Amino acid sequence: MRNRKLAKSINDAGWSQLRKWIEYFGIKYGRLTIAVNPAYTSQECLNCGRLVKKSLSVRTHVCLCGYIEDRDKMAALNILKKATIGHIGSWSSDLNAWGDLSSILVGRNTC
């Protein structure tokens, strides 16, 4: 779009409406919905929490702690972690049988 302010307004309205629908259906079907600020979730190391700045063209997160992950997958896991800490079904991560980081929700009432 040529008019950046208009494009931003349309984009903001779209995300706001999506969030309202998700919250509506969460209430309708008895599911907890939690809004998480997605800022820096693709740059914050899931393993150690260090902020690793990178341009959008860099698709793989590589941290000094040795953790390597796809940028988008790590962002999604960071959002899940932020949304579930302190709630029933809290975030837990552990190494699976292959030595890979596996993420699971522990506790009751997990979706």
C-alpha distances in whole Angstrom, upper triangle without the diagonal:
4,6,7,9,8,6,10,11,10,11,14,15,15,17,20,20,21,23,25,26,27,29,30,31,33,35,36,37,39,37,36,32,31,28,28,26,24,24,26,27,26,28,31,34,35,39,39,36,36,32,31,28,26,23,21,22,25,26,29,31,34,36,39,41,41,38,36,33,30,27,26,29,30,27,28,32,31,29,32,35,33,33,37,39,41,41,43,42,41,40,42,42,45,46,46,49,47,47,43,41,41,39,41,41,44,46,46,44,41,38
4,6,9,9,8,11,13,13,14,16,18,18,20,22,23,24,26,28,29,30,32,33,35,36,38,39,40,42,40,39,35,34,31,30,28,26,26,28,29,28,30,33,36,37,41,41,38,37,34,33,29,28,24,22,24,27,28,32,33,36,38,41,43,43,40,38,36,32,30,28,32,33,30,31,34,34,32,35,37,36,36,39,41,44,44,46,45,44,42,45,45,47,48,49,52,50,49,45,44,44,42,44,44,47,49,49,47,44,42
4,6,5,6,9,10,11,12,14,16,17,19,20,21,23,25,26,27,29,31,32,33,35,37,38,39,40,38,37,34,32,29,29,26,25,25,27,29,28,30,32,36,37,40,41,37,37,33,33,29,28,25,23,25,28,29,32,33,37,38,41,43,43,41,39,36,33,30,29,32,33,30,31,34,33,31,34,36,35,35,38,40,42,42,45,44,43,42,44,44,47,48,49,52,51,50,46,44,44,42,43,43,47,48,48,46,43,41
4,5,5,6,9,10,10,12,14,15,17,18,20,21,23,24,26,27,29,30,32,33,35,36,37,38,36,35,31,30,26,25,23,22,21,23,25,25,26,29,32,33,37,37,34,33,29,29,26,25,22,20,22,25,26,29,30,33,35,37,39,40,37,35,33,30,27,26,29,30,26,28,31,30,28,31,33,31,31,35,37,39,39,42,41,40,38,41,41,44,45,46,49,48,46,43,41,41,39,40,40,44,45,45,43,41,39
4,5,5,6,9,10,10,12,14,16,16,18,20,21,22,24,26,27,28,30,31,33,34,36,37,35,33,30,28,25,24,22,22,21,23,25,26,27,29,33,34,37,37,34,33,30,30,27,26,24,22,25,28,28,31,32,35,36,39,40,41,38,37,34,32,28,27,30,30,27,28,31,30,28,31,33,31,31,34,36,38,38,41,40,39,38,41,41,44,46,47,50,49,48,44,42,41,39,40,40,43,45,45,42,40,38
4,5,5,6,9,10,11,12,14,15,16,18,20,21,23,24,26,27,29,30,32,33,35,36,34,33,29,28,25,25,23,22,22,25,27,27,28,31,34,35,39,39,36,35,32,32,29,28,26,24,26,29,29,32,33,36,38,41,42,42,40,38,35,32,29,27,31,31,28,28,32,31,28,31,33,31,31,35,36,38,38,41,40,39,38,41,42,45,46,47,51,49,48,44,42,42,39,41,40,43,44,44,41,40,37
4,5,5,6,9,10,11,13,14,15,17,19,20,21,23,24,26,27,29,30,32,33,34,32,31,27,26,23,23,21,20,20,23,24,24,26,28,31,32,36,36,33,33,30,29,27,25,23,20,23,25,26,29,30,33,35,38,39,39,37,35,32,29,26,24,27,28,25,25,29,28,26,29,31,29,29,32,34,37,36,39,38,37,36,39,39,42,43,44,47,46,45,41,39,39,36,38,37,41,42,42,39,37,35
4,5,5,6,8,10,11,12,14,15,17,18,20,21,23,24,26,27,29,30,32,33,30,29,25,24,20,20,18,17,17,20,21,22,23,25,29,30,33,34,30,30,27,27,24,23,21,19,22,24,25,28,28,31,32,35,37,37,35,33,30,28,24,22,26,26,22,23,27,25,23,26,28,26,26,30,31,34,33,36,35,34,33,36,37,40,41,42,46,44,43,39,37,37,34,36,35,38,40,40,37,35,33
4,5,5,6,9,10,10,12,14,15,16,18,20,21,22,24,26,27,28,30,31,29,28,24,23,20,20,19,19,19,22,23,24,26,28,31,32,35,36,32,33,29,30,27,27,25,23,25,28,28,31,31,34,35,38,39,40,37,36,33,30,27,25,28,28,24,25,28,27,24,27,29,27,26,30,32,34,33,36,35,35,34,37,38,41,43,44,47,46,45,41,39,38,36,37,36,39,40,40,37,35,33
4,6,5,6,9,10,11,12,14,15,17,18,20,21,23,24,26,27,29,30,28,27,24,23,20,21,19,19,20,23,23,24,26,28,31,32,36,36,33,33,30,31,28,27,25,22,25,27,27,30,31,34,35,39,40,40,37,35,32,29,26,24,27,28,24,24,28,27,24,27,29,27,26,30,32,34,33,36,35,35,34,37,37,41,42,43,46,45,44,40,38,37,35,36,35,38,39,39,36,34,31
4,5,5,6,9,10,11,13,14,16,17,19,20,21,23,25,26,27,28,26,25,21,21,17,18,16,15,16,19,20,20,23,25,28,28,32,33,29,30,27,27,25,24,22,19,22,24,23,26,27,30,32,35,36,36,33,31,28,25,23,20,23,24,20,20,24,23,20,23,26,24,23,27,29,31,31,33,32,31,30,33,34,37,39,39,43,41,41,37,34,34,31,32,32,35,36,36,33,31,29
4,5,5,6,9,10,11,12,14,16,17,18,20,21,23,24,26,27,25,23,19,18,15,16,14,14,15,18,19,20,22,24,27,27,31,32,28,29,26,27,25,24,23,20,24,25,25,27,27,31,32,35,36,36,33,32,29,26,23,21,23,24,20,20,23,22,19,22,24,22,21,25,27,29,28,31,30,30,29,32,33,36,38,39,43,42,41,37,34,33,31,32,31,34,35,35,32,30,28
4,6,5,6,9,10,10,12,14,15,16,18,20,21,22,24,25,24,23,19,19,16,17,16,17,18,22,22,23,26,27,30,30,34,35,31,32,29,30,28,28,26,24,27,29,28,30,30,34,35,38,39,39,36,35,31,29,26,23,26,26,23,22,25,24,21,24,26,24,23,26,28,30,29,31,31,31,31,34,35,38,40,41,44,43,43,39,36,35,32,33,32,35,35,35,32,30,28
4,5,5,6,9,10,11,12,14,15,17,18,20,21,23,24,22,21,18,18,15,17,16,16,18,21,21,22,25,26,29,28,32,33,30,31,29,29,28,27,25,22,25,27,26,28,29,32,33,37,37,37,34,32,29,26,24,21,23,24,21,20,23,23,20,22,25,23,21,25,27,29,28,30,29,29,29,32,33,36,38,38,42,41,40,36,34,33,30,30,29,33,34,33,30,28,25
4,5,5,6,9,10,11,12,14,15,16,18,20,21,22,20,19,15,15,12,13,12,12,15,18,17,19,21,23,25,25,29,30,27,28,26,26,25,24,23,21,24,25,24,26,26,29,30,34,34,34,31,30,26,24,21,18,20,21,18,17,20,19,16,18,21,19,18,21,24,26,25,27,26,26,25,29,29,33,35,35,39,38,37,33,31,30,27,27,26,29,30,30,27,25,23
4,5,5,6,9,10,11,12,14,15,17,18,20,21,19,18,14,14,11,13,13,14,16,20,19,21,24,25,27,27,31,31,28,30,27,29,27,27,26,24,27,28,27,29,29,32,33,36,36,37,33,32,29,27,24,21,23,24,20,19,22,21,17,19,22,20,18,21,24,25,24,26,26,26,26,30,31,34,37,37,41,40,39,36,33,32,29,28,27,30,30,30,27,25,23
4,5,5,6,9,10,10,12,14,15,16,18,20,18,18,14,15,13,16,16,17,19,23,22,24,26,27,30,29,33,34,31,33,30,31,30,30,29,26,29,30,29,31,31,34,35,39,39,39,35,34,31,28,26,23,24,25,22,20,23,23,19,21,24,22,20,23,26,27,25,27,27,27,27,31,32,36,38,38,41,41,41,37,34,33,30,29,28,31,31,30,27,25,23
4,5,5,6,9,10,11,12,14,15,16,18,16,16,12,13,11,14,15,15,18,21,20,21,24,25,27,26,30,31,29,30,28,29,28,28,27,24,27,28,26,28,28,32,33,36,36,36,32,31,28,25,23,20,21,22,19,17,20,20,17,18,21,20,17,20,23,25,23,25,24,25,25,28,29,32,34,35,38,37,37,33,31,29,26,26,25,28,28,27,24,22,20
4,5,5,6,8,10,10,12,14,15,16,14,13,9,10,8,11,12,13,16,19,18,20,23,23,26,25,28,30,27,29,27,28,28,28,27,24,28,28,26,28,28,31,32,35,35,35,31,31,27,25,23,20,21,21,18,16,19,18,15,16,19,17,14,17,20,22,20,22,22,22,22,26,27,31,33,33,37,37,36,33,30,28,25,24,23,25,26,25,22,20,18
4,6,5,6,9,10,11,12,14,15,14,13,10,12,10,14,15,17,20,23,22,24,27,27,29,28,32,33,30,32,30,32,31,31,31,28,31,32,30,32,31,35,35,39,38,39,35,34,31,29,27,24,24,25,22,20,22,22,18,19,22,20,17,20,22,23,21,23,23,24,25,28,30,34,36,36,40,40,39,36,33,31,28,27,25,27,27,26,23,22,20
4,5,5,6,8,10,10,12,14,13,13,11,13,12,16,17,18,22,25,23,25,28,28,30,29,32,34,31,33,32,33,33,32,32,29,31,32,30,32,32,35,36,39,39,39,35,34,31,29,27,23,24,25,22,20,22,23,19,19,22,21,18,20,23,24,22,23,23,24,25,28,30,33,35,35,39,39,39,35,32,30,27,26,24,27,27,25,22,21,18
4,5,5,6,9,10,11,12,10,10,7,10,10,13,15,16,20,22,20,22,26,26,27,26,29,31,28,31,29,31,31,30,30,27,30,30,28,29,29,33,33,37,36,36,32,31,28,26,24,21,21,22,19,17,19,19,16,15,19,18,15,17,20,21,19,20,19,20,21,24,26,30,32,32,35,35,35,32,29,27,23,22,20,23,23,22,18,17,14
4,6,5,6,9,10,10,9,8,6,8,9,13,15,17,20,23,22,24,27,26,28,26,30,31,29,31,30,32,32,32,32,30,32,33,31,32,31,34,34,38,37,37,34,33,30,28,27,23,23,24,21,19,20,20,16,16,19,17,14,16,19,20,17,18,19,20,21,25,27,30,33,33,36,37,37,33,30,28,24,23,21,23,22,21,17,17,15
4,5,5,6,9,10,10,10,9,12,13,17,19,21,24,27,25,27,30,30,32,30,33,35,32,35,34,35,35,35,35,32,35,36,33,35,34,38,38,41,40,41,37,36,33,31,30,26,26,27,25,22,24,24,20,20,22,21,18,19,23,23,20,21,21,23,24,28,30,33,36,36,39,40,39,36,33,31,27,26,23,25,25,23,19,19,17
4,5,5,6,8,8,10,9,13,14,17,20,21,25,27,25,27,30,30,32,29,32,34,32,35,34,35,35,35,35,32,35,35,33,34,33,37,37,41,40,40,36,35,32,30,29,25,25,26,24,21,22,23,20,19,22,21,18,19,22,23,20,20,20,22,23,26,28,32,34,34,37,37,37,34,32,29,25,24,21,24,23,21,17,17,14
4,5,5,6,4,6,6,10,12,15,18,20,23,26,23,26,29,28,29,27,30,32,30,33,32,34,34,34,34,32,35,34,32,33,32,35,35,39,37,37,34,33,30,29,28,24,24,25,22,19,20,21,18,16,19,18,15,15,19,19,16,16,16,18,20,23,26,29,31,31,34,35,35,32,29,26,23,21,18,20,19,17,14,14,11
4,6,5,6,7,8,12,14,17,21,22,26,28,26,29,32,31,32,30,33,34,32,35,35,36,37,37,38,35,38,38,35,36,35,38,39,42,40,41,37,37,34,32,31,28,27,28,26,23,24,24,20,19,22,21,17,18,21,20,17,17,18,20,22,26,28,31,34,34,37,38,38,35,32,29,26,24,21,22,21,18,15,16,14
4,6,8,10,11,15,17,20,24,25,28,31,29,31,34,33,35,32,35,37,35,38,37,39,39,40,40,37,39,40,37,38,37,41,41,44,43,43,39,39,35,34,33,29,29,30,28,25,26,27,23,22,24,24,20,20,24,23,20,20,20,23,25,28,30,33,36,35,38,40,40,37,34,31,28,25,23,24,23,20,16,17,15
4,6,9,11,15,17,20,24,25,28,31,28,30,33,32,33,31,33,36,34,37,37,38,39,39,39,36,39,39,36,36,36,39,39,43,41,41,37,37,33,32,32,28,27,28,26,23,24,25,22,20,23,22,19,19,22,22,19,18,18,21,22,25,28,31,33,32,35,36,37,34,31,28,25,22,20,21,20,17,13,14,12
4,7,9,13,16,19,23,24,28,30,27,30,33,31,32,29,32,34,32,36,35,37,38,39,39,37,39,39,36,36,36,38,39,41,40,40,36,36,33,32,32,28,27,28,26,23,23,24,21,19,21,21,17,17,20,19,16,15,15,18,20,23,26,29,32,31,34,36,36,33,31,27,24,21,18,19,17,14,11,12,11
4,6,10,13,16,19,21,24,26,24,26,29,28,29,26,28,30,29,32,32,34,34,35,36,33,36,35,32,33,32,35,35,38,36,36,33,33,29,29,28,25,23,24,22,19,19,20,17,15,17,17,13,13,16,16,13,12,13,15,17,20,23,26,29,28,32,33,33,30,27,24,21,18,15,16,15,13,9,10,8
4,7,10,13,17,18,22,24,21,24,27,25,26,23,26,28,26,29,29,31,32,33,34,32,34,34,31,31,30,33,33,35,34,34,31,31,28,28,26,24,22,22,21,18,18,18,15,13,15,14,10,10,13,13,10,11,11,13,15,18,21,25,28,28,31,32,32,29,26,23,20,17,14,16,15,13,10,10,9
4,7,10,13,15,18,21,18,21,24,23,24,22,25,26,24,27,27,28,29,30,30,28,31,31,28,29,28,31,31,34,32,33,29,29,26,25,24,21,20,20,18,15,16,16,12,11,14,12,9,10,13,14,11,13,13,14,15,19,21,25,28,28,32,32,32,29,25,23,19,18,15,17,17,16,13,12,11
4,6,10,12,15,18,16,19,21,20,21,19,22,23,21,24,23,25,26,27,28,26,29,29,27,27,25,28,28,31,29,30,27,27,24,24,22,19,19,18,16,14,14,13,10,10,11,9,6,8,11,12,10,13,13,13,14,18,20,24,26,27,31,32,31,27,24,22,18,17,15,17,17,17,15,13,13
4,7,9,12,15,14,17,19,18,20,19,22,23,20,22,21,23,24,25,25,23,27,26,25,25,24,27,27,30,29,30,26,26,24,23,20,18,18,18,14,13,14,13,9,10,12,9,7,11,13,14,13,16,16,15,16,19,21,25,28,29,33,33,31,28,25,23,20,19,17,20,20,20,18,17,16
4,6,9,11,10,13,15,14,17,15,19,19,16,19,18,20,20,21,22,21,24,23,22,22,21,23,23,26,25,26,23,23,21,20,17,15,16,15,11,11,12,10,6,9,10,7,6,10,11,14,14,17,16,15,14,18,19,23,25,27,31,31,29,26,22,21,18,18,17,19,21,21,20,18,17
4,6,9,9,12,13,13,16,16,19,19,16,17,16,18,17,19,19,18,22,21,21,21,19,22,22,25,24,26,23,23,21,20,17,15,16,15,11,12,13,10,8,11,12,9,9,13,14,16,17,20,20,18,17,20,21,25,27,29,32,32,30,27,24,23,20,21,20,23,24,25,23,21,21
4,6,6,8,10,11,14,14,17,18,15,16,14,15,15,16,16,15,18,18,17,18,16,19,19,22,22,23,20,20,17,16,13,11,13,12,8,9,11,9,7,10,11,9,11,14,15,18,19,21,20,18,17,20,20,23,25,27,31,30,28,25,22,21,19,20,20,23,25,26,24,22,21
4,6,8,9,9,13,14,17,17,14,14,11,13,12,13,14,14,17,17,17,17,16,18,18,21,21,23,20,20,18,17,13,13,15,13,9,12,13,10,10,13,14,11,13,17,17,20,21,24,23,21,19,21,22,25,27,29,32,31,29,26,23,23,21,23,22,25,27,29,27,25,24
4,5,5,6,10,11,14,14,11,11,8,9,9,10,12,12,15,14,14,14,12,15,14,17,18,19,16,16,15,14,11,11,13,11,8,11,12,9,10,14,13,12,15,17,17,20,22,25,24,21,19,20,20,23,24,27,30,29,27,23,21,21,20,22,22,25,27,29,28,26,25
4,5,5,8,9,12,13,10,11,9,10,11,12,13,13,16,14,13,13,11,14,14,17,17,18,15,14,13,12,9,9,10,7,5,8,8,6,7,10,10,9,12,15,15,18,20,22,20,18,15,17,17,20,21,23,27,26,24,20,17,18,16,18,19,22,24,26,25,22,22
4,6,8,9,12,13,11,11,9,9,9,9,10,10,12,11,9,9,8,11,12,15,16,16,13,12,10,9,6,6,8,6,4,8,9,8,9,12,13,13,15,17,18,22,23,25,23,21,18,19,18,20,21,23,26,25,23,19,17,18,17,19,20,24,26,28,28,24,24
4,6,9,12,12,9,8,6,5,6,7,10,10,13,11,11,10,7,10,9,13,14,14,12,12,11,11,8,10,11,9,8,11,12,10,12,15,14,14,17,19,19,23,24,27,25,22,19,20,19,21,22,24,27,26,23,20,18,19,18,21,22,25,28,30,30,27,27
4,6,9,8,5,6,4,6,8,10,13,14,16,14,14,12,9,11,9,12,12,13,11,12,11,12,10,12,12,8,8,11,11,8,11,13,12,12,15,17,16,19,21,24,22,19,16,17,16,18,20,22,26,24,22,19,16,18,16,19,20,23,25,28,28,25,25
4,5,6,5,5,6,7,10,12,15,16,17,14,14,11,8,8,7,9,9,10,8,9,9,11,10,12,12,8,9,12,10,8,12,14,12,13,16,17,16,20,22,24,22,19,15,15,13,15,16,19,22,21,18,16,13,15,14,18,19,21,25,27,28,24,25
4,6,6,8,10,11,14,15,18,18,20,17,15,13,10,11,9,12,10,11,8,10,9,11,10,12,10,7,8,10,8,6,10,11,9,11,14,14,13,17,19,20,18,15,12,12,10,12,13,16,20,19,16,13,10,12,11,14,15,18,21,24,24,21,22
4,6,8,11,12,15,17,20,21,22,19,17,14,11,11,9,10,8,9,6,9,10,13,13,15,13,10,12,14,11,10,14,14,11,13,16,16,15,18,20,22,19,16,13,12,9,11,12,15,18,17,14,12,9,12,11,15,16,18,21,25,26,23,24
4,6,9,11,14,17,20,21,23,20,19,16,12,12,9,9,7,10,8,12,13,16,15,17,16,12,14,16,13,12,15,16,13,14,18,18,16,19,21,23,21,18,15,14,12,14,15,18,21,21,17,16,13,15,15,18,19,21,24,27,28,25,26
4,6,9,12,15,18,19,21,19,18,16,12,12,10,11,10,12,11,13,14,16,14,16,15,12,12,14,12,10,13,14,12,12,16,16,14,17,20,22,21,17,15,15,14,16,18,21,24,23,20,18,15,17,16,18,19,21,24,27,27,25,26
4,6,10,13,16,18,20,17,17,15,11,11,8,9,9,11,11,13,14,16,14,17,17,13,13,16,15,12,15,17,15,15,19,20,18,21,24,26,25,21,18,18,17,19,20,23,26,25,22,20,17,19,19,22,23,25,27,30,31,28,29
4,6,9,13,15,17,15,15,14,10,11,9,10,11,14,12,13,14,15,13,15,16,12,12,16,15,12,15,17,16,15,19,20,19,22,25,27,26,23,20,21,19,21,22,25,28,27,24,22,19,21,20,23,24,26,29,32,32,29,29
4,6,10,12,14,11,12,11,8,8,7,9,11,12,11,11,12,13,11,14,15,12,12,16,16,14,16,19,18,18,21,23,22,25,27,30,28,25,22,22,20,22,23,25,28,26,23,21,19,21,21,24,26,28,31,34,34,31,31
4,7,10,12,10,12,12,9,10,10,12,14,15,14,14,14,14,11,14,16,14,13,17,17,15,17,20,20,19,22,25,24,27,29,32,30,27,24,25,23,25,26,28,31,29,27,24,22,24,24,27,28,31,34,36,36,33,32
4,7,8,6,9,9,8,10,11,13,16,16,15,13,13,13,10,13,15,13,13,17,18,16,18,21,21,21,24,26,26,29,31,33,31,29,26,26,24,26,26,28,31,29,27,24,22,24,24,27,29,32,35,37,36,33,33
4,5,6,9,10,11,13,14,17,20,19,18,16,15,14,11,13,16,15,14,18,19,18,20,23,23,23,25,28,28,32,33,35,33,31,28,29,27,29,29,31,33,31,29,26,25,26,26,29,31,34,37,39,38,35,34
4,5,7,10,11,14,16,19,21,21,19,16,15,12,9,11,14,14,13,16,18,17,18,21,22,22,24,27,28,31,32,34,32,30,27,28,26,28,29,30,33,30,29,25,24,25,25,28,29,33,36,37,36,33,31
4,6,9,11,14,16,19,22,21,19,16,15,12,10,12,15,15,15,18,20,20,21,24,25,25,27,29,30,34,35,37,34,32,29,30,28,29,29,30,33,30,29,25,25,26,26,29,31,34,38,39,38,35,33
4,6,8,10,13,16,18,17,15,12,11,10,8,11,13,13,13,16,18,18,19,22,23,23,25,28,28,32,33,35,32,30,27,27,25,26,26,27,29,27,25,22,21,23,24,27,29,32,35,37,37,33,32
4,7,10,13,16,18,16,14,11,9,6,5,8,10,10,11,14,15,16,17,19,20,22,23,25,26,30,31,32,30,28,24,25,22,24,23,24,27,24,23,19,19,20,21,24,26,29,33,35,34,30,29
4,6,10,13,14,12,10,7,6,5,5,8,9,9,11,14,14,15,17,19,19,21,23,24,25,29,30,31,28,26,23,23,20,21,20,21,24,21,19,16,16,18,18,22,24,28,31,33,33,29,28
4,6,10,11,10,8,5,5,6,5,9,10,8,10,13,13,13,15,17,17,18,21,22,23,26,28,29,27,24,21,20,18,19,19,20,23,20,18,16,14,17,17,21,23,26,29,32,32,28,28
4,7,8,7,6,5,7,9,9,13,13,11,13,16,15,15,18,20,19,20,23,24,24,28,29,31,28,26,22,21,18,19,18,20,23,20,18,15,15,18,19,22,25,27,31,34,34,30,30
4,5,5,5,7,9,12,11,15,15,12,14,17,16,15,18,20,18,19,23,23,23,26,28,30,28,25,21,20,17,18,18,20,23,21,18,16,15,18,18,22,24,26,30,33,33,30,30
4,5,7,9,13,15,15,19,18,15,17,20,19,18,21,23,21,22,25,26,25,28,30,32,30,27,23,22,19,19,19,22,24,22,19,18,17,20,21,24,27,29,32,35,36,33,33
4,6,9,12,15,16,19,18,15,17,20,17,16,20,21,19,20,24,24,22,25,28,29,27,24,20,19,16,16,16,19,21,19,16,15,14,17,18,22,24,25,29,32,33,30,31
4,6,10,13,14,18,16,14,17,19,17,17,21,21,20,22,25,25,24,27,29,30,28,25,21,19,16,16,14,17,19,17,14,13,12,16,18,21,24,26,29,32,33,30,31
4,7,10,11,14,13,10,14,16,13,14,17,18,16,19,21,22,21,24,26,27,24,22,18,17,13,13,13,15,18,15,12,10,10,13,14,18,21,23,26,29,30,27,27
4,7,9,12,11,9,13,15,13,14,17,18,17,20,22,23,23,26,27,29,26,23,19,18,15,15,14,16,18,16,13,11,10,13,15,19,22,24,28,30,31,27,27
4,6,9,7,6,10,11,10,12,15,15,15,18,20,21,21,25,26,27,24,22,18,17,14,15,14,16,18,16,14,11,10,12,13,17,20,22,26,28,28,25,24
4,6,5,6,9,10,11,12,14,15,16,18,20,21,22,26,26,28,25,23,19,19,17,18,17,18,21,18,17,14,13,14,15,18,21,24,27,29,29,25,24
4,6,5,6,9,10,10,12,14,15,16,18,20,21,25,25,27,24,22,19,20,18,19,19,21,23,21,20,16,15,16,16,19,21,24,28,29,29,25,24
4,5,5,6,9,10,11,12,14,15,17,18,20,24,24,25,23,21,18,19,18,20,20,21,24,22,21,17,16,16,15,18,19,23,26,28,26,23,21
4,5,5,6,9,10,11,12,14,15,17,18,22,22,23,20,19,15,16,14,16,17,17,20,19,18,14,12,12,11,14,16,20,23,25,24,20,19
4,5,5,6,9,10,10,12,14,15,16,20,21,22,19,17,14,15,13,15,16,17,20,19,17,14,11,12,11,14,16,19,22,24,24,20,20
4,5,5,6,9,10,11,12,14,16,19,20,22,19,17,14,16,15,18,19,20,24,22,21,17,15,15,13,16,17,20,23,25,24,20,19
4,5,5,6,9,10,11,12,14,18,18,19,17,15,13,14,14,17,18,19,23,22,21,17,14,13,11,13,14,18,20,22,20,17,16
4,5,5,6,9,10,11,12,16,16,17,14,13,10,11,10,13,15,16,20,19,18,14,11,10,8,10,11,15,18,20,19,16,15
4,5,5,6,9,10,11,14,15,17,15,13,10,12,11,15,17,19,22,22,20,17,13,13,11,13,13,16,19,21,20,17,17
4,5,5,6,9,10,14,14,16,14,12,11,13,14,17,20,21,25,24,23,19,16,15,12,13,13,16,18,20,19,16,15
4,6,5,6,9,12,12,13,11,9,8,10,11,15,17,19,22,22,21,18,15,13,10,10,9,13,15,16,15,12,12
4,5,5,6,10,11,12,10,8,5,8,9,13,16,18,22,22,20,17,14,12,9,10,9,12,14,16,16,13,14
4,6,6,9,10,13,12,9,8,11,13,17,20,22,25,26,24,21,17,16,13,13,12,14,16,18,17,15,16
4,6,9,8,11,10,9,9,12,14,18,21,22,26,27,25,22,19,17,14,13,11,13,14,16,14,12,13
4,6,5,8,7,5,6,9,12,16,19,20,24,25,24,21,17,16,12,11,8,10,11,12,12,10,11
4,6,8,8,5,6,9,12,15,19,21,24,26,24,21,18,16,13,12,10,11,12,14,14,13,15
4,7,8,6,8,11,15,18,21,23,27,28,26,24,21,19,16,15,12,12,11,13,14,13,16
4,6,5,9,12,15,18,22,23,27,28,27,25,21,19,16,14,10,10,9,10,10,10,13
4,5,9,12,15,18,22,22,25,28,26,25,21,19,15,13,9,8,6,6,7,8,11
4,7,9,12,15,18,19,22,24,23,21,18,15,12,9,5,5,4,6,7,5,9
4,6,10,13,17,18,21,23,22,20,16,14,11,9,6,6,7,9,10,9,12
4,7,10,14,15,19,20,19,16,13,11,7,7,5,7,9,12,13,11,13
4,7,10,12,16,17,15,14,10,9,6,6,6,7,10,13,15,12,15
4,7,9,13,14,12,10,7,6,5,6,8,10,13,16,18,15,17
4,6,10,11,9,8,6,6,7,8,11,12,15,18,20,18,19
4,7,8,5,5,5,6,9,11,14,15,18,21,23,20,22
4,5,5,5,6,6,9,11,14,15,18,21,23,20,21
4,6,7,10,9,13,14,17,18,21,24,26,23,24
4,6,9,10,13,15,19,20,24,26,28,25,25
4,7,9,12,15,18,19,23,26,28,24,25
4,6,10,13,16,18,22,24,26,22,23
4,7,10,13,15,19,22,23,20,20
4,7,10,12,16,19,20,16,17
4,7,10,13,16,17,13,14
4,6,10,12,13,10,11
4,7,9,10,7,9
4,7,9,7,11
4,7,7,11
4,6,9
4,6
4
